[in-house]
Amino acid sequence: MRKFKQAFTSGELENHIRASDYRQFRTILSTATRESLVADASTLAKTLFSPPVGLKYHNRKEREICTLPTFPAILVLRKVAYNISSVSEKVPSDRNRIITVLLGALQEEVRYRVYRLDIRKFFDSLQPTLVEEQVASIGVSQDTRLLLSAVLNEHGSYGRPGIPTGLSVSSPLAEVMMIRFDHFLRTDPAVTFAARFVDDIVVVTTGREDPASFRARLEAQLPHGTCFNAKKSVTLDISEKSTALQVSSGFEYLGYRFRVRDTANSSPPKNPKDVTRTVDVGLSDASLRRYQTKLCKAFRAFAKDNGFDDLLHRVLYLTSNYRLYDPRVGRKRLAGIYHNHPFLTDEPGSSLHLLDQTLADLIHGSRQFRAANSTILNSQQSALLARRSFVQGHRSKQYYSFSVKTLAKIKRCWFDG
């Protein structure tokens, strides 16, 4: 990559304004204001974040997320992140592509072993000095290194460990620090498939290696100071397909739960050809609970305000698909029960069936959900809601349209309830 493209000029910095910025920072709709903010960003880069930018922190889901206080600072750090990503040539992983290839590996009718791993307190455990050394080793510009150093030093000056989470530069830094680990996964002869989404890792091997030794070799490739989270590690052995039918325990990855089972095509199966290997894909426990919680909050809101139209819209929203404006890319995208989780299967007892059962229990006021419901639907209302189904919404890709105003009202009870 040519050096001048790493420069923090006004022209280069303006290239990092996103479509979503025009919604979040309304003032940049004015050409004069936008040009002034970009010029401020260029000046800020020249001063190497001196004085410090004033990093802000807030808690989200038991993690401390870091943010920047000004738009010029955001632009400069985006450029730092872009320079690091471009030089390292590390492309962010695509979730759907990972799951597609993983399913292919799990459906193989051979012996294999699955390792589901994640790194304990990954961002907090990375050592800033080693991060700076690794970034310098890939050949980024001096200004890029100095600006990164200024941010990491400010983060450390607040007594916080590792590197900040939530900044545009956080993910590129994680990718750079995992270069050696990724190389090991690509070259180790025992590995038949491997994927990593930041610090969430899944590895499929031939199953002939010693698990303890292999895991130790894997851990030795992690950045200095980091280690696997033993509580979240899962090792799963799958034998070669035979007439001895097997059902594996599950493992979770990227919002899904996977279970491998061999089923007989004839009873009893006489040889392995009479057996099919199937992978059941459900929602992870956390994702399933989120859907169930939203259903309960929707019925709880109805119990308070008796707004049946709002309840119906919320159930439609959860059980169907829709087009949603994405400010990050400045256009509409498809979302909903199918598009958010396209790999779900609907065998009996699946996540989709469990969600349908939850909805039925809420509609009919079962004892389990009476605290969330605590109201009575009339027969017409019950019939309208009973027509909704997570299974059908996913299987048939059913669509509904919602106005921006309706969407805002639909979601309100999940934040307020």
Stockholm file with secondary structure:
# STOCKHOLM 1.0

chainA/1-417         MRKFKQAFTSGELENHIRASDYRQFRTILSTATRESLVADASTLAKTLFSPPVGLKYHNRKEREICTLPTFPAILVLRKVAYNISSVSEKVPSDRNRIITVLLGALQEEVRYRVYRLDIRKFFDSLQPTLVEEQVASIGVSQDTRLLLSAVLNEHGSYGRPGIPTGLSVSSPLAEVMMIRFDHFLRTDPAVTFAARFVDDIVVVTTGREDPASFRARLEAQLPHGTCFNAKKSVTLDISEKSTALQVSSGFEYLGYRFRVRDTANSSPPKNPKDVTRTVDVGLSDASLRRYQTKLCKAFRAFAKDNGFDDLLHRVLYLTSNYRLYDPRVGRKRLAGIYHNHPFLTDEPGSSLHLLDQTLADLIHGSRQFRAANSTILNSQQSALLARRSFVQGHRSKQYYSFSVKTLAKIKRCWFDG
#=GR chainA/1-417 SS CCGGGGCCCHHHHHTTCCTTHHHHSGGGGSHHHHHHHHHHHHHHHHTTSCSCCCCEEEEETTEEEEECSSHHHHHHHHHHHHHHHHHHTCCCCCHHHHHHHHHHHHTCSSCEEEEEEEBTTHHHHSCHHHHHHHHHHTTCCHHHHHHHHHHHHHHHHTTCCSSCSSSTTHHHHHHHHTHHHHHHHHHCTTEEEEEEETTEEEEEECSCSCHHHHHHHHHHTSCTTCCBCGGGCEEEEECCCCSSCCBCCCEEETTEEEEEEEEESSSSCCSGGGEEEEEEEEECHHHHHHHHHHHHHHHHHHHHHCCHHHHHHHHHHHHSEEEEEETTTTEEEEEETTTSSTTCCCCTTCHHHHHHHHHHHHHTTCGGGHHHHCSCCCHHHHHHHHTCCHHHHHHTTCBCCCCHHHHHHHHHHHHHC
#=GC SS_cons         CCGGGGCCCHHHHHTTCCTTHHHHSGGGGSHHHHHHHHHHHHHHHHTTSCSCCCCEEEEETTEEEEECSSHHHHHHHHHHHHHHHHHHTCCCCCHHHHHHHHHHHHTCSSCEEEEEEEBTTHHHHSCHHHHHHHHHHTTCCHHHHHHHHHHHHHHHHTTCCSSCSSSTTHHHHHHHHTHHHHHHHHHCTTEEEEEEETTEEEEEECSCSCHHHHHHHHHHTSCTTCCBCGGGCEEEEECCCCSSCCBCCCEEETTEEEEEEEEESSSSCCSGGGEEEEEEEEECHHHHHHHHHHHHHHHHHHHHHCCHHHHHHHHHHHHSEEEEEETTTTEEEEEETTTSSTTCCCCTTCHHHHHHHHHHHHHTTCGGGHHHHCSCCCHHHHHHHHTCCHHHHHHTTCBCCCCHHHHHHHHHHHHHC
//
